[in-house]
Amino acid sequence: MSQPMPKTAEILQLCPLLPALEAALAERFTVHRHFEAGTQGRLDALAPAIRGVVTGGHIGISPDLAARLPALEIVAINGVGFDKVDLAEAKRRGIRVSNTPDVLTEDVADLAIGLIVALLRQIVRGDGHVRAGAWPKGDLGLASKVSRKRVGILGLGRIGLAIARRLEGFDAAISYHNRNPRDDVPYAYVADPRALAAGCDILVVAAAASAQTRDIVDSAVLKALGPRGFLVNVARGSVVDEPALLAALEAGEIAGAGLDVFADEPNVPAGFLGLPNVVLTPHMASATHETRQAMADLVLANLDAHFAGRDLPTALV
């Protein structure tokens, strides 16, 4: 990590962070933990002095909160997603915004592959079958093969490309949809999400969340995926029409889903919980010791750079 600097700024922390990151922040800055009730009650008194915000990609910073911080200079996101930060307003106000790209790419791609394998090979159901003592009474039943499947990737950015490269090891037939085709990949480009879904067995969602991608996986895309198709989402809950997905699963319109992200985290619609053809994880794609430490280092590097008057290592604005 970077060397500690004098406590010259007051920082508002919007969510719990890695303990090592919290300790390093406390060494450098005067930190106010906004997610604690006492700090929330004192925000009016604290607000004029707050020069920086540290937040998670799943939280960002609301327009109302940002507007209450007249001295705000930087929003440092501990995560790659920035859909919950108004970048246009930040630019207008001269507020710098940073995130932590690249360092979590491998972990998110790894989890996507894990969800695919767990979902198609019924690993979670198999574990429950053994633990419940049901194996002596009968087999679990047949699962679906993973190798040589047709896989469509919605969003072939850093993470989507890392997923695709891992899938090559499964001899997958890979296609993708982006806003624009790439000329540096061997995969088939499909110009429409619905057509992408219709031509694959597994649809992996890796698109960045934005106004343009909200609910891009809708009922029409799910119907195109079909009753033998599987959906895996490691992007953001907002990219998938969650009620449409639940309805499609309950009606057997798709075969199953592996979900690491949800529309209203940490609240997961109860309908998903009883479905045997769904694998659920608690937005943990980047949750490894190694990656969370790398993310923490990058958050600190951006804050240190800003308050030292240097360019940010990973600036969004």
C-alpha positions in Angstrom: 0.0 0.0 0.0 1.0 3.6 -0.4 2.7 5.4 2.5 0.4 7.1 5.0 -0.1 10.8 4.7 -1.2 13.5 7.2 -4.9 13.6 8.0 -5.7 16.5 5.8 -9.2 15.5 4.7 -12.5 14.3 6.1 -14.0 11.3 4.4 -17.5 9.8 4.4 -17.5 6.0 4.2 -20.8 4.7 2.9 -20.5 1.0 3.5 -18.4 -1.6 5.4 -15.1 -2.3 3.8 -12.2 -4.7 4.1 -10.8 -4.2 7.7 -7.3 -3.5 6.3 -8.8 -0.8 4.1 -10.7 0.7 6.9 -7.6 0.8 9.0 -5.5 2.4 6.2 -8.3 5.0 5.7 -8.3 5.8 9.4 -4.5 6.4 9.3 -4.8 8.9 6.4 -8.1 10.6 7.0 -10.7 11.6 9.5 -13.3 9.0 8.6 -17.1 9.2 9.3 -19.0 6.0 8.8 -22.3 7.0 7.2 -23.8 3.5 7.5 -23.8 3.9 11.3 -26.8 5.5 12.8 -24.9 8.1 14.8 -23.1 9.4 11.8 -26.3 9.7 9.8 -27.8 11.9 12.5 -24.8 14.2 12.5 -24.6 14.6 8.7 -25.8 18.1 8.6 -23.0 19.2 10.9 -20.4 17.1 9.1 -21.4 17.8 5.5 -19.5 21.1 5.0 -16.2 19.5 5.8 -16.5 16.3 3.8 -14.0 16.3 0.9 -14.1 12.6 -0.1 -16.5 9.7 -0.2 -15.6 6.0 -0.2 -18.3 3.7 -1.4 -19.1 0.4 -3.0 -20.1 -0.1 -6.6 -23.4 -1.6 -5.4 -24.2 1.6 -3.4 -22.5 4.4 -5.3 -23.7 7.8 -3.9 -27.3 9.1 -4.3 -27.9 12.4 -5.9 -29.5 13.7 -2.7 -26.4 12.8 -0.6 -24.0 14.2 -3.1 -26.0 17.5 -3.1 -25.6 17.7 0.6 -21.8 17.7 0.4 -20.7 21.1 -0.9 -17.0 20.5 -0.4 -17.0 17.1 -2.1 -13.9 16.6 -4.3 -13.7 12.8 -4.9 -15.8 9.7 -4.9 -13.7 6.6 -4.7 -15.6 3.4 -5.6 -14.4 0.1 -4.1 -15.6 -1.9 -7.1 -15.8 -1.7 -10.9 -19.5 -0.7 -11.3 -20.3 3.0 -11.4 -23.9 3.0 -12.5 -25.0 4.4 -9.1 -22.9 7.5 -9.4 -24.1 10.4 -11.6 -21.0 11.0 -13.6 -22.4 13.9 -15.5 -23.3 15.7 -12.3 -19.8 14.9 -10.9 -18.2 16.3 -14.0 -20.3 19.5 -13.8 -19.3 20.0 -10.1 -15.7 19.1 -10.7 -15.9 16.0 -8.5 -13.4 13.3 -9.4 -14.6 9.7 -9.5 -12.6 6.5 -9.5 -13.2 2.8 -9.5 -11.2 -0.4 -9.3 -11.2 -2.0 -12.8 -9.1 -5.0 -14.0 -8.1 -6.3 -10.5 -11.4 -8.2 -10.1 -11.8 -9.4 -13.7 -10.3 -12.8 -13.1 -12.4 -13.5 -10.0 -15.7 -12.5 -11.7 -14.9 -14.6 -14.7 -14.0 -17.5 -12.4 -17.3 -17.3 -10.6 -19.3 -17.1 -13.9 -17.7 -20.4 -14.9 -18.4 -21.8 -11.4 -22.1 -20.8 -11.7 -22.3 -22.5 -15.1 -20.8 -25.7 -13.9 -22.8 -25.7 -10.6 -26.0 -25.0 -12.5 -25.8 -27.4 -15.3 -24.2 -30.3 -13.3 -26.6 -29.7 -10.3 -23.8 -29.5 -7.8 -25.8 -27.6 -5.2 -28.7 -30.1 -5.5 -26.2 -32.9 -5.3 -24.7 -31.6 -2.2 -28.1 -31.3 -0.6 -29.0 -34.8 -1.7 -26.0 -36.3 0.1 -26.3 -34.1 3.2 -30.0 -35.0 3.6 -29.2 -38.7 3.5 -31.3 -39.2 0.4 -28.6 -40.9 -1.7 -29.3 -44.5 -0.4 -32.9 -44.0 -1.4 -32.2 -43.1 -5.0 -30.0 -41.2 -7.4 -30.4 -37.5 -7.9 -31.1 -37.8 -11.6 -29.3 -36.7 -14.8 -27.8 -33.3 -15.3 -26.7 -31.3 -18.4 -23.3 -31.5 -20.0 -21.2 -28.4 -19.9 -18.6 -29.0 -22.5 -19.3 -28.0 -26.2 -22.3 -25.9 -25.3 -23.2 -22.9 -27.3 -22.6 -19.9 -25.0 -23.7 -16.3 -25.7 -22.0 -13.5 -23.8 -24.0 -10.3 -23.3 -21.2 -7.7 -22.9 -17.8 -8.6 -24.2 -15.7 -6.1 -22.2 -12.9 -7.0 -19.8 -15.0 -9.5 -17.8 -16.9 -10.9 -20.7 -13.7 -11.5 -22.6 -12.2 -13.3 -19.6 -15.3 -15.5 -19.4 -15.0 -16.3 -23.1 -11.4 -17.3 -22.8 -12.1 -19.6 -20.0 -15.0 -21.2 -21.9 -12.6 -22.0 -24.7 -11.3 -24.7 -22.4 -14.7 -26.3 -22.5 -14.7 -26.3 -26.3 -17.7 -23.9 -26.2 -19.1 -22.3 -29.3 -19.0 -18.7 -28.3 -21.0 -15.7 -29.6 -21.5 -12.3 -28.1 -23.5 -9.0 -28.3 -22.0 -5.6 -27.7 -23.1 -2.1 -28.7 -20.5 -2.6 -31.4 -18.6 -5.6 -32.8 -15.0 -6.2 -31.8 -12.3 -6.8 -34.4 -9.9 -8.4 -32.0 -11.8 -11.6 -31.1 -12.6 -14.8 -32.9 -16.1 -15.1 -31.6 -19.3 -14.6 -33.6 -21.0 -11.2 -33.2 -24.8 -11.1 -32.9 -26.4 -7.7 -33.4 -29.5 -8.3 -31.2 -29.8 -9.7 -27.6 -32.8 -11.7 -28.6 -31.0 -13.3 -31.5 -28.0 -14.0 -29.2 -30.3 -15.8 -26.7 -32.0 -17.8 -29.5 -28.7 -19.2 -30.7 -27.2 -20.3 -27.5 -27.7 -22.9 -24.7 -26.2 -20.6 -22.0 -26.6 -16.8 -21.9 -24.0 -15.1 -19.7 -24.7 -11.6 -18.7 -21.6 -9.5 -18.3 -22.8 -6.1 -19.5 -22.2 -2.9 -17.6 -25.3 -1.4 -16.0 -26.6 1.7 -17.5 -29.8 3.3 -18.7 -29.3 1.6 -22.0 -28.8 -1.9 -20.5 -31.6 -1.7 -17.9 -33.8 -4.8 -18.3 -32.1 -5.6 -21.6 -32.7 -9.3 -20.7 -36.5 -9.1 -20.8 -39.3 -11.6 -21.3 -38.6 -11.7 -25.1 -35.0 -12.5 -24.6 -35.9 -15.2 -22.1 -38.4 -16.8 -24.4 -35.8 -16.8 -27.1 -33.4 -18.6 -24.8 -36.1 -21.3 -24.4 -36.9 -24.2 -22.1 -33.5 -25.8 -22.6 -31.5 -22.6 -22.1 -29.8 -21.4 -18.9 -29.1 -17.8 -17.8 -26.1 -16.7 -15.7 -25.8 -13.1 -14.4 -22.6 -11.8 -12.9 -23.2 -8.2 -14.1 -25.8 -6.2 -12.2 -29.4 -7.1 -11.2 -30.7 -4.1 -13.2 -29.6 -5.7 -16.5 -32.2 -8.4 -16.1 -35.9 -7.9 -15.8 -36.2 -9.8 -12.5 -39.9 -10.4 -12.4 -39.8 -11.6 -16.0 -37.0 -14.0 -15.1 -38.8 -15.4 -12.1 -41.9 -15.9 -14.2 -39.9 -17.6 -16.9 -38.3 -20.0 -14.3 -41.6 -20.8 -12.7 -43.3 -21.5 -16.0 -40.5 -23.6 -17.3 -39.7 -21.2 -20.1 -36.0 -21.5 -19.4 -34.1 -24.4 -17.8 -32.5 -22.6 -15.0 -30.4 -19.6 -13.7 -27.2 -18.9 -11.8 -27.4 -15.5 -10.2 -24.8 -13.5 -8.3 -26.6 -10.2 -8.5 -30.1 -8.9 -7.8 -32.1 -5.8 -8.4 -32.6 -4.8 -4.7 -29.6 -6.3 -2.9 -29.4 -7.8 -0.4 -33.1 -8.5 -0.7 -33.8 -11.5 -3.0 -37.3 -12.1 -4.2 -38.7 -15.0 -2.2 -39.9 -16.8 -5.3 -36.3 -17.6 -6.3 -35.5 -19.3 -3.0 -37.6 -22.5 -3.5 -36.6 -23.1 -7.1 -34.4 -26.2 -7.5 -33.1 -25.1 -10.9 -31.5 -21.8 -9.6 -28.1 -21.3 -8.0 -27.9 -18.1 -5.9 -24.8 -16.4 -4.5 -24.6 -13.1 -2.5 -22.9 -10.8 -5.0 -19.6 -12.5 -4.1 -17.8 -12.5 -7.5 -14.9 -10.4 -6.3 -14.9 -11.7 -2.8 -11.5 -13.3 -2.5 -8.7 -12.2 -0.2 -6.4 -11.5 -3.0 -8.8 -9.4 -5.1 -10.3 -7.4 -2.2 -6.8 -6.5 -1.1 -6.0 -5.3 -4.7 -9.2 -3.3 -4.8 -8.3 -1.7 -1.4 -4.9 -0.8 -2.6 -6.4 0.9 -5.7 -8.9 2.8 -3.6 -6.1 4.2 -1.5 -4.0 4.9 -4.5 -6.7 7.0 -6.0 -7.4 8.9 -2.8 -3.7 9.5 -2.2 -3.2 10.7 -5.8 -6.1 13.2 -5.5 -5.1 14.8 -2.2 -1.5 15.0 -3.5 -2.7 16.8 -6.6 -1.7 14.0 -9.0 -3.7 12.2 -11.8 -5.9 9.4 -10.5 -4.7 5.9 -11.5 -8.2 4.8 -12.5 -10.2 7.9 -13.1 -13.8 7.8 -14.4 -14.2 11.6 -14.2 
